[in-house]
């Protein structure tokens, strides 16, 4: 039985960008403890378990030659489907192949799954692949964190006052907010109606007067925060949290802003500058949280009144189908 939540264990996860594959080198990745190798084959992007069947050398230590990945030990080469296409010194290739994994290419990203019976494919929330937005992908280095804790951290409305004061939220002032929480069979959403002039630095620069902020969860392990002003969706940050191993998460972020007069490269520079600071603060907190939980052997969480998405995140990630629901509550953010 998998140690990972059901939807995570059976879900599709991003393992590389097409841009990274264009460099021609194989990429070593881990997915739920399994080493995998990603490379550009003659027939398109490929993902194999990162083990040569001959002497079990990691294929990612080799190189891509003539559209196949070559083991650095004896030079066996393997195609996209895992077939051995060359055994140097032999008249015919060996009958033993590497283990291929399913591959889907969408939005410039390579996705794979460890599921025995894969579902239709990954969920890519709006505005990914939508017109009218300037966007970029931001691959982030792996960090120590518990998977669902990392997801919840992105969607948590309560910690920015303390972890990111003056950047994301004011460290001193709070405003009344009406929150509507919707849960469906395949996503959960919390919409916070704010209608206030942002007091923290990042929303002042990037948004103007905020009308609403939204947090969304999509199984298996995707979080999205979005911000609306009077002209509609202003900024969206979608993060796919990839479980590399126990307490090791590799985030892949997609950031999108409304197209306008500001050149996309300037907006990307500003967003990276803000988010690098926020990311470092979050990563430190998640690492410390994992260490502190390990000291007790297991988590024992209390669910507070502002933890509006916590139950749905854990239910959906574990493959449960919650009954559709909607509720409204008030809070100070």
C-alpha positions in Angstrom: 0.0 0.0 0.0 1.4 3.4 -0.9 2.5 5.7 1.9 1.2 8.7 -0.2 -2.4 9.9 -0.3 -4.4 8.0 -2.9 -5.0 10.8 -5.3 -1.3 11.7 -5.1 -0.1 8.2 -5.6 -2.3 7.8 -8.7 -2.0 11.3 -10.0 0.0 13.0 -12.8 3.0 15.1 -11.7 5.3 17.5 -13.6 8.9 16.4 -13.9 10.5 18.8 -16.3 10.0 21.7 -18.6 10.4 21.3 -22.4 12.8 24.2 -22.2 15.1 22.2 -19.8 15.0 19.2 -22.2 16.1 21.3 -25.2 19.6 21.4 -23.6 19.9 17.8 -24.7 21.0 16.3 -21.3 19.0 13.7 -19.4 17.4 15.0 -16.2 17.5 13.0 -13.0 14.3 13.3 -11.0 12.6 11.5 -8.1 8.8 10.8 -7.9 7.5 9.4 -4.6 10.8 7.9 -3.9 11.3 6.4 -7.3 14.3 7.7 -9.3 13.2 8.6 -12.9 15.1 10.0 -15.9 13.6 12.5 -18.3 15.1 13.0 -21.8 14.2 14.1 -25.3 14.0 11.0 -27.4 13.7 10.7 -31.2 10.0 10.3 -30.7 9.4 13.1 -28.2 9.8 13.5 -24.4 10.4 10.3 -22.5 10.4 9.2 -18.9 12.0 5.9 -17.7 12.7 4.5 -14.3 16.3 5.6 -13.8 17.9 2.1 -13.8 19.6 0.3 -16.6 18.3 -3.3 -16.6 21.8 -4.6 -17.3 23.8 -3.6 -14.2 21.4 -1.2 -12.7 23.5 2.0 -13.3 21.4 5.2 -13.3 20.7 6.1 -16.9 20.6 9.8 -15.9 24.4 9.5 -15.5 24.7 8.8 -19.2 23.8 10.9 -22.3 21.4 11.2 -25.1 22.7 9.9 -28.4 20.8 9.6 -31.7 17.5 10.0 -29.9 18.1 7.3 -27.3 19.5 7.4 -23.8 22.9 5.7 -23.4 24.0 4.0 -20.2 27.4 5.2 -19.1 28.6 1.8 -18.0 28.3 -0.5 -21.1 26.7 1.8 -23.6 23.3 0.1 -23.9 20.8 2.5 -25.5 17.1 2.8 -24.8 14.3 4.4 -26.7 11.2 6.3 -25.5 9.3 3.0 -24.9 12.2 1.5 -22.9 13.3 -0.9 -25.7 17.1 -1.5 -25.9 18.0 -0.3 -29.4 21.8 -0.9 -29.2 24.1 -3.2 -27.3 27.6 -2.3 -28.4 29.6 -5.3 -29.6 26.5 -7.4 -30.2 24.8 -8.1 -33.6 21.4 -7.6 -32.1 20.2 -5.4 -29.2 19.6 -7.0 -25.8 16.0 -8.2 -25.2 16.0 -6.6 -21.8 14.5 -3.1 -21.7 14.3 -0.2 -19.3 10.9 0.6 -17.6 9.0 3.4 -19.4 6.4 5.6 -17.6 3.4 7.3 -19.2 4.1 10.8 -20.6 1.9 13.7 -21.4 3.2 17.0 -22.7 1.0 20.0 -21.9 1.6 23.8 -21.5 5.4 23.2 -22.1 5.6 20.8 -19.2 6.4 17.0 -19.1 4.0 15.1 -16.9 4.2 11.5 -15.7 2.5 9.1 -13.3 3.3 6.0 -11.3 -0.3 4.8 -11.5 -1.0 1.3 -12.9 -4.1 2.6 -14.5 -3.5 6.3 -15.3 -6.4 8.7 -15.5 -7.0 11.1 -18.4 -4.3 13.5 -17.5 -3.3 16.5 -15.3 -5.7 19.3 -14.3 -4.4 22.6 -15.5 -6.4 25.4 -13.8 -7.3 28.7 -15.5 -5.5 30.9 -16.6 -2.9 28.3 -17.7 -3.2 28.0 -21.5 -5.6 30.9 -21.5 -5.3 34.0 -23.8 -4.9 37.5 -22.5 -2.3 36.8 -19.9 1.5 37.2 -19.6 2.9 34.1 -17.9 6.0 32.1 -17.0 6.9 28.9 -15.4 9.2 28.9 -12.4 10.9 25.6 -11.5 11.8 25.7 -7.8 14.5 23.5 -6.1 13.3 20.7 -3.8 12.8 21.7 -0.2 12.2 19.7 3.0 8.4 19.8 3.7 5.5 17.5 4.2 3.5 17.5 0.9 0.1 18.5 2.1 1.6 21.0 4.6 3.3 22.7 1.6 0.0 22.9 -0.2 -1.8 24.3 2.8 0.9 26.8 3.4 0.2 28.3 0.0 -3.5 28.5 0.6 -3.4 29.5 4.3 -4.8 33.0 4.9 -3.6 33.3 8.5 0.2 33.1 8.4 1.2 36.0 6.1 0.6 38.5 8.9 3.3 36.8 10.9 5.6 35.2 8.2 5.4 37.9 5.5 4.6 41.1 7.4 4.6 44.2 5.1 5.1 42.1 2.0 1.9 40.0 1.6 -0.2 41.3 4.5 0.1 44.1 7.0 1.9 43.0 10.2 -0.3 45.3 12.3 -3.7 46.1 10.7 -6.5 43.7 9.8 -9.7 44.3 7.7 -13.1 42.6 7.9 -13.4 39.9 5.2 -16.3 37.7 4.1 -15.2 34.3 3.0 -17.2 31.9 0.9 -15.9 28.3 0.9 -17.0 25.9 -1.8 -16.2 22.2 -2.0 -16.9 20.0 -5.0 -15.9 16.5 -6.0 -12.7 17.7 -7.8 -11.7 21.0 -6.2 -12.1 23.3 -3.2 -12.2 27.1 -3.2 -12.2 29.9 -0.6 -13.1 33.3 -2.0 -12.3 36.2 0.3 -14.2 39.4 -0.5 -11.9 42.3 0.6 -12.7 45.5 -1.3 -9.8 47.3 0.4 -6.7 49.2 -0.7 -3.9 46.8 -0.1 -1.5 47.9 2.7 1.4 45.4 2.1 4.1 46.1 -0.5 3.5 43.3 -3.1 -0.3 43.8 -3.6 0.2 47.6 -3.7 2.7 47.2 -6.6 1.1 44.4 -8.4 -2.7 44.8 -7.9 -4.0 48.2 -6.8 -7.3 48.0 -5.0 -8.0 44.4 -4.3 -11.6 43.2 -4.7 -11.1 39.6 -3.8 -8.4 37.0 -3.2 -9.0 33.3 -3.9 -7.4 30.1 -2.7 -8.0 26.9 -4.6 -7.0 23.3 -4.3 -7.0 20.7 -7.1 -6.0 17.1 -6.4 -3.6 15.5 -6.4 -1.4 18.3 -5.0 -2.0 21.6 -6.7 -2.6 24.9 -5.0 -3.6 28.2 -6.6 -3.9 31.7 -5.2 -5.5 34.4 -7.3 -6.2 38.1 -6.9 -8.9 40.2 -8.5 -9.3 43.9 -8.8 -12.1 46.0 -10.4 -10.9 44.8 -13.9 -11.0 41.1 -13.1 -8.2 38.6 -12.5 -5.0 40.5 -11.9 -2.6 37.9 -10.7 -2.6 34.1 -10.5 0.0 31.9 -8.9 -0.5 28.1 -9.4 1.9 25.7 -7.8 2.2 22.0 -8.6 3.8 20.4 -5.6 5.7 17.3 -6.7 6.4 14.7 -4.0 10.0 13.6 -4.7 10.3 11.6 -1.5 9.0 11.6 2.1 9.3 15.2 3.3 10.9 16.3 0.1 8.9 18.5 -2.3 9.8 20.0 -5.7 7.4 22.9 -6.5 6.7 24.0 -10.0 5.0 27.4 -10.2 3.1 29.1 -12.9 2.6 32.9 -12.6 0.2 34.8 -14.8 -0.8 38.5 -15.0 -3.2 40.4 -17.2 -1.7 41.4 -20.4 -1.2 45.2 -20.6 1.2 48.0 -21.3 3.9 46.8 -18.9 6.3 44.4 -20.8 6.0 40.8 -19.5 9.8 40.7 -18.7 9.4 43.6 -16.2 6.5 41.9 -14.5 8.4 38.6 -14.3 11.4 40.4 -12.7 9.1 42.1 -10.1 7.3 38.9 -9.3 10.5 36.9 -8.9 11.9 39.6 -6.7 8.9 39.5 -4.3 8.4 35.8 -4.4 12.0 34.9 -3.8 11.7 36.5 -0.4 8.3 35.0 0.3 9.5 31.6 -0.9 12.6 31.6 1.4 10.4 32.5 4.4 7.9 29.8 3.6 10.6 27.2 3.0 12.2 27.9 6.3 8.9 27.6 8.1 8.0 24.3 6.4 11.5 22.8 7.1 11.2 23.7 10.7 7.6 22.4 10.9 8.8 19.0 9.4 11.7 18.9 11.9 9.4 19.7 14.9 6.8 17.1 13.8 9.5 14.5 13.5 10.6 15.2 17.1 7.1 14.0 18.2 7.0 11.1 15.6 3.8 12.2 13.9 1.6 15.3 13.4 -1.4 16.0 15.7 -3.2 18.9 14.1 -5.9 21.1 15.6 -8.2 22.7 13.0 -8.8 26.4 13.7 -11.6 28.7 12.5 -9.5 30.2 9.7 -8.3 26.7 8.4 -11.2 26.8 5.9 -9.6 24.6 3.2 -7.7 22.1 5.5 -10.4 19.4 5.6 -11.1 19.5 1.9 -7.4 19.4 1.0 -6.9 16.2 3.0 -10.1 14.6 1.8 -9.5 15.2 -1.9 -5.8 14.3 -1.7 -6.8 11.0 -0.1 -9.2 10.2 -3.0 -12.4 10.9 -1.1 -15.4 12.5 -2.9 -16.9 15.0 -0.5 -20.5 16.1 -0.8 -20.7 19.5 -2.6 -21.1 22.2 0.0 -21.0 26.0 0.4 -20.7 28.2 3.5 -19.9 31.8 4.3 -18.1 33.1 7.3 -16.5 36.3 8.5 -12.9 36.9 9.5 -10.3 39.6 9.9 -7.4 39.5 7.4 
